[in-house]
Amino acid sequence: EDVPVAGRDWFRAVLDEPDPERTLRMNAHNGRVIKERFGVLGRVVSGAASLDPDVAAMLERIQTDFYENQLQVAESIAAKGGLKPGLEVGRAADILWMLNHPDVWNRLAFDRGWTPDDWEQWFAEAAIQQLLR
């Protein structure tokens, strides 16, 4: 389907979840599912971006959308009063973006041999520790 992530039911469920910890666990699970489906292809697209301006533009759009999605998750948690005191939404989004970034997945899953379960649990726990009260 040609529907942006922000318009998909599974992403809306993350934003609508009332419990901030559960929100982050759902976000980690969804990140895992996407990376399992797109992981190897993502590496190909990243490599091709330096050779083809159209691929580079597509990758830039994907990266921009990816950050915006993590920003929406951070905003959702902030609206529920779940962010650590003093943690700004933009900084929370930066943390989620980095922890959930495909490059981190690639390094851990492909280079270090982590299983998808290992990555999902690590990402969820790291996000909870970094973002929540």
ChimeraX commands (.cxc) that place a marker at each C-alpha (Angstrom):
marker #1 position 0.00,0.00,0.00 radius 0.5
marker #1 position 1.13,3.53,-0.71 radius 0.5
marker #1 position 0.12,4.78,2.74 radius 0.5
marker #1 position 2.63,6.65,4.91 radius 0.5
marker #1 position 3.54,5.01,8.21 radius 0.5
marker #1 position 1.74,7.80,10.10 radius 0.5
marker #1 position -1.50,6.79,8.38 radius 0.5
marker #1 position -1.31,3.09,9.22 radius 0.5
marker #1 position -3.47,1.54,11.93 radius 0.5
marker #1 position -0.55,-0.12,13.70 radius 0.5
marker #1 position 1.24,3.21,14.05 radius 0.5
marker #1 position -1.91,5.02,15.17 radius 0.5
marker #1 position -2.30,2.32,17.86 radius 0.5
marker #1 position 1.15,3.26,19.22 radius 0.5
marker #1 position 0.17,6.92,19.46 radius 0.5
marker #1 position -3.22,6.12,21.00 radius 0.5
marker #1 position -1.83,3.75,23.66 radius 0.5
marker #1 position -2.44,5.43,27.06 radius 0.5
marker #1 position 0.53,3.80,28.86 radius 0.5
marker #1 position 3.88,5.43,27.90 radius 0.5
marker #1 position 5.87,2.27,28.63 radius 0.5
marker #1 position 3.55,0.20,26.47 radius 0.5
marker #1 position 3.83,2.91,23.78 radius 0.5
marker #1 position 7.59,2.42,23.66 radius 0.5
marker #1 position 7.33,-1.38,23.66 radius 0.5
marker #1 position 4.87,-1.23,20.75 radius 0.5
marker #1 position 7.18,1.20,18.92 radius 0.5
marker #1 position 10.07,-1.24,19.42 radius 0.5
marker #1 position 8.01,-4.13,18.11 radius 0.5
marker #1 position 6.91,-2.19,15.04 radius 0.5
marker #1 position 10.49,-1.08,14.41 radius 0.5
marker #1 position 11.57,-4.69,14.51 radius 0.5
marker #1 position 8.88,-5.84,12.08 radius 0.5
marker #1 position 9.78,-3.11,9.60 radius 0.5
marker #1 position 13.50,-3.80,9.84 radius 0.5
marker #1 position 13.02,-7.53,9.42 radius 0.5
marker #1 position 11.12,-6.83,6.20 radius 0.5
marker #1 position 13.28,-4.00,4.89 radius 0.5
marker #1 position 16.69,-4.53,6.56 radius 0.5
marker #1 position 18.75,-5.97,3.70 radius 0.5
marker #1 position 16.96,-3.86,1.10 radius 0.5
marker #1 position 17.66,-0.78,3.21 radius 0.5
marker #1 position 21.37,-1.47,2.99 radius 0.5
marker #1 position 21.10,-1.69,-0.80 radius 0.5
marker #1 position 19.13,1.57,-1.01 radius 0.5
marker #1 position 21.67,3.34,1.21 radius 0.5
marker #1 position 24.53,2.14,-0.98 radius 0.5
marker #1 position 22.74,3.14,-4.19 radius 0.5
marker #1 position 21.93,6.64,-2.90 radius 0.5
marker #1 position 25.48,7.81,-3.58 radius 0.5
marker #1 position 25.16,6.72,-7.20 radius 0.5
marker #1 position 21.67,7.79,-8.17 radius 0.5
marker #1 position 20.02,11.14,-7.37 radius 0.5
marker #1 position 16.52,9.64,-7.50 radius 0.5
marker #1 position 17.45,6.97,-4.96 radius 0.5
marker #1 position 19.14,9.64,-2.83 radius 0.5
marker #1 position 15.93,11.71,-2.87 radius 0.5
marker #1 position 13.86,8.67,-1.94 radius 0.5
marker #1 position 16.22,7.83,0.92 radius 0.5
marker #1 position 16.07,11.42,2.16 radius 0.5
marker #1 position 12.26,11.26,2.16 radius 0.5
marker #1 position 12.35,7.95,4.04 radius 0.5
marker #1 position 14.73,9.40,6.64 radius 0.5
marker #1 position 12.66,12.55,7.08 radius 0.5
marker #1 position 9.46,10.54,7.50 radius 0.5
marker #1 position 11.22,8.19,9.92 radius 0.5
marker #1 position 12.30,11.09,12.14 radius 0.5
marker #1 position 8.82,12.64,12.00 radius 0.5
marker #1 position 7.30,9.33,13.10 radius 0.5
marker #1 position 9.64,9.13,16.10 radius 0.5
marker #1 position 8.78,12.75,16.88 radius 0.5
marker #1 position 5.09,11.83,16.93 radius 0.5
marker #1 position 5.82,9.01,19.39 radius 0.5
marker #1 position 7.73,11.42,21.64 radius 0.5
marker #1 position 4.93,13.98,21.41 radius 0.5
marker #1 position 2.41,11.30,22.30 radius 0.5
marker #1 position 4.35,10.33,25.41 radius 0.5
marker #1 position 4.78,13.98,26.40 radius 0.5
marker #1 position 1.04,14.59,26.04 radius 0.5
marker #1 position 0.46,11.72,28.50 radius 0.5
marker #1 position 2.90,13.25,31.00 radius 0.5
marker #1 position 5.31,10.37,30.59 radius 0.5
marker #1 position 8.61,12.07,29.68 radius 0.5
marker #1 position 11.32,12.46,32.30 radius 0.5
marker #1 position 11.27,15.87,33.95 radius 0.5
marker #1 position 13.32,18.32,31.91 radius 0.5
marker #1 position 13.44,16.10,28.82 radius 0.5
marker #1 position 12.23,18.12,25.85 radius 0.5
marker #1 position 10.17,16.48,23.12 radius 0.5
marker #1 position 12.78,17.22,20.46 radius 0.5
marker #1 position 15.52,15.57,22.50 radius 0.5
marker #1 position 13.25,12.57,23.19 radius 0.5
marker #1 position 12.60,12.27,19.45 radius 0.5
marker #1 position 16.34,12.42,18.76 radius 0.5
marker #1 position 16.92,9.58,21.24 radius 0.5
marker #1 position 14.17,7.43,19.70 radius 0.5
marker #1 position 15.43,8.20,16.19 radius 0.5
marker #1 position 18.96,7.11,17.09 radius 0.5
marker #1 position 18.00,3.97,19.01 radius 0.5
marker #1 position 15.56,2.92,16.26 radius 0.5
marker #1 position 17.77,3.92,13.35 radius 0.5
marker #1 position 18.29,1.28,10.64 radius 0.5
marker #1 position 22.06,1.73,10.92 radius 0.5
marker #1 position 21.91,0.59,14.56 radius 0.5
marker #1 position 19.81,-2.42,13.53 radius 0.5
marker #1 position 22.28,-3.24,10.76 radius 0.5
marker #1 position 25.26,-3.08,13.09 radius 0.5
marker #1 position 23.65,-5.22,15.79 radius 0.5
marker #1 position 21.71,-7.69,13.63 radius 0.5
marker #1 position 24.01,-8.12,10.65 radius 0.5
marker #1 position 27.43,-7.29,12.08 radius 0.5
marker #1 position 27.07,-8.55,15.66 radius 0.5
marker #1 position 24.54,-11.35,15.14 radius 0.5
marker #1 position 21.77,-10.09,17.41 radius 0.5
marker #1 position 18.42,-11.76,16.92 radius 0.5
marker #1 position 15.35,-9.66,16.21 radius 0.5
marker #1 position 14.14,-10.51,19.74 radius 0.5
marker #1 position 17.44,-9.27,21.21 radius 0.5
marker #1 position 17.19,-5.98,19.31 radius 0.5
marker #1 position 13.52,-5.39,20.15 radius 0.5
marker #1 position 14.07,-5.99,23.87 radius 0.5
marker #1 position 17.18,-3.80,23.93 radius 0.5
marker #1 position 15.51,-0.96,22.05 radius 0.5
marker #1 position 12.41,-1.04,24.26 radius 0.5
marker #1 position 14.42,-1.11,27.50 radius 0.5
marker #1 position 16.84,1.60,26.35 radius 0.5
marker #1 position 13.96,3.86,25.24 radius 0.5
marker #1 position 12.12,3.32,28.52 radius 0.5
marker #1 position 15.23,4.11,30.55 radius 0.5
marker #1 position 16.09,7.20,28.52 radius 0.5
marker #1 position 12.64,8.74,28.10 radius 0.5
marker #1 position 10.29,7.82,30.91 radius 0.5
marker #1 position 9.88,9.08,34.46 radius 0.5
marker link #1:1,2 radius 0.2
marker link #1:2,3 radius 0.2
marker link #1:3,4 radius 0.2
marker link #1:4,5 radius 0.2
marker link #1:5,6 radius 0.2
marker link #1:6,7 radius 0.2
marker link #1:7,8 radius 0.2
marker link #1:8,9 radius 0.2
marker link #1:9,10 radius 0.2
marker link #1:10,11 radius 0.2
marker link #1:11,12 radius 0.2
marker link #1:12,13 radius 0.2
marker link #1:13,14 radius 0.2
marker link #1:14,15 radius 0.2
marker link #1:15,16 radius 0.2
marker link #1:16,17 radius 0.2
marker link #1:17,18 radius 0.2
marker link #1:18,19 radius 0.2
marker link #1:19,20 radius 0.2
marker link #1:20,21 radius 0.2
marker link #1:21,22 radius 0.2
marker link #1:22,23 radius 0.2
marker link #1:23,24 radius 0.2
marker link #1:24,25 radius 0.2
marker link #1:25,26 radius 0.2
marker link #1:26,27 radius 0.2
marker link #1:27,28 radius 0.2
marker link #1:28,29 radius 0.2
marker link #1:29,30 radius 0.2
marker link #1:30,31 radius 0.2
marker link #1:31,32 radius 0.2
marker link #1:32,33 radius 0.2
marker link #1:33,34 radius 0.2
marker link #1:34,35 radius 0.2
marker link #1:35,36 radius 0.2
marker link #1:36,37 radius 0.2
marker link #1:37,38 radius 0.2
marker link #1:38,39 radius 0.2
marker link #1:39,40 radius 0.2
marker link #1:40,41 radius 0.2
marker link #1:41,42 radius 0.2
marker link #1:42,43 radius 0.2
marker link #1:43,44 radius 0.2
marker link #1:44,45 radius 0.2
marker link #1:45,46 radius 0.2
marker link #1:46,47 radius 0.2
marker link #1:47,48 radius 0.2
marker link #1:48,49 radius 0.2
marker link #1:49,50 radius 0.2
marker link #1:50,51 radius 0.2
marker link #1:51,52 radius 0.2
marker link #1:52,53 radius 0.2
marker link #1:53,54 radius 0.2
marker link #1:54,55 radius 0.2
marker link #1:55,56 radius 0.2
marker link #1:56,57 radius 0.2
marker link #1:57,58 radius 0.2
marker link #1:58,59 radius 0.2
marker link #1:59,60 radius 0.2
marker link #1:60,61 radius 0.2
marker link #1:61,62 radius 0.2
marker link #1:62,63 radius 0.2
marker link #1:63,64 radius 0.2
marker link #1:64,65 radius 0.2
marker link #1:65,66 radius 0.2
marker link #1:66,67 radius 0.2
marker link #1:67,68 radius 0.2
marker link #1:68,69 radius 0.2
marker link #1:69,70 radius 0.2
marker link #1:70,71 radius 0.2
marker link #1:71,72 radius 0.2
marker link #1:72,73 radius 0.2
marker link #1:73,74 radius 0.2
marker link #1:74,75 radius 0.2
marker link #1:75,76 radius 0.2
marker link #1:76,77 radius 0.2
marker link #1:77,78 radius 0.2
marker link #1:78,79 radius 0.2
marker link #1:79,80 radius 0.2
marker link #1:80,81 radius 0.2
marker link #1:81,82 radius 0.2
marker link #1:82,83 radius 0.2
marker link #1:83,84 radius 0.2
marker link #1:84,85 radius 0.2
marker link #1:85,86 radius 0.2
marker link #1:86,87 radius 0.2
marker link #1:87,88 radius 0.2
marker link #1:88,89 radius 0.2
marker link #1:89,90 radius 0.2
marker link #1:90,91 radius 0.2
marker link #1:91,92 radius 0.2
marker link #1:92,93 radius 0.2
marker link #1:93,94 radius 0.2
marker link #1:94,95 radius 0.2
marker link #1:95,96 radius 0.2
marker link #1:96,97 radius 0.2
marker link #1:97,98 radius 0.2
marker link #1:98,99 radius 0.2
marker link #1:99,100 radius 0.2
marker link #1:100,101 radius 0.2
marker link #1:101,102 radius 0.2
marker link #1:102,103 radius 0.2
marker link #1:103,104 radius 0.2
marker link #1:104,105 radius 0.2
marker link #1:105,106 radius 0.2
marker link #1:106,107 radius 0.2
marker link #1:107,108 radius 0.2
marker link #1:108,109 radius 0.2
marker link #1:109,110 radius 0.2
marker link #1:110,111 radius 0.2
marker link #1:111,112 radius 0.2
marker link #1:112,113 radius 0.2
marker link #1:113,114 radius 0.2
marker link #1:114,115 radius 0.2
marker link #1:115,116 radius 0.2
marker link #1:116,117 radius 0.2
marker link #1:117,118 radius 0.2
marker link #1:118,119 radius 0.2
marker link #1:119,120 radius 0.2
marker link #1:120,121 radius 0.2
marker link #1:121,122 radius 0.2
marker link #1:122,123 radius 0.2
marker link #1:123,124 radius 0.2
marker link #1:124,125 radius 0.2
marker link #1:125,126 radius 0.2
marker link #1:126,127 radius 0.2
marker link #1:127,128 radius 0.2
marker link #1:128,129 radius 0.2
marker link #1:129,130 radius 0.2
marker link #1:130,131 radius 0.2
marker link #1:131,132 radius 0.2
marker link #1:132,133 radius 0.2
view
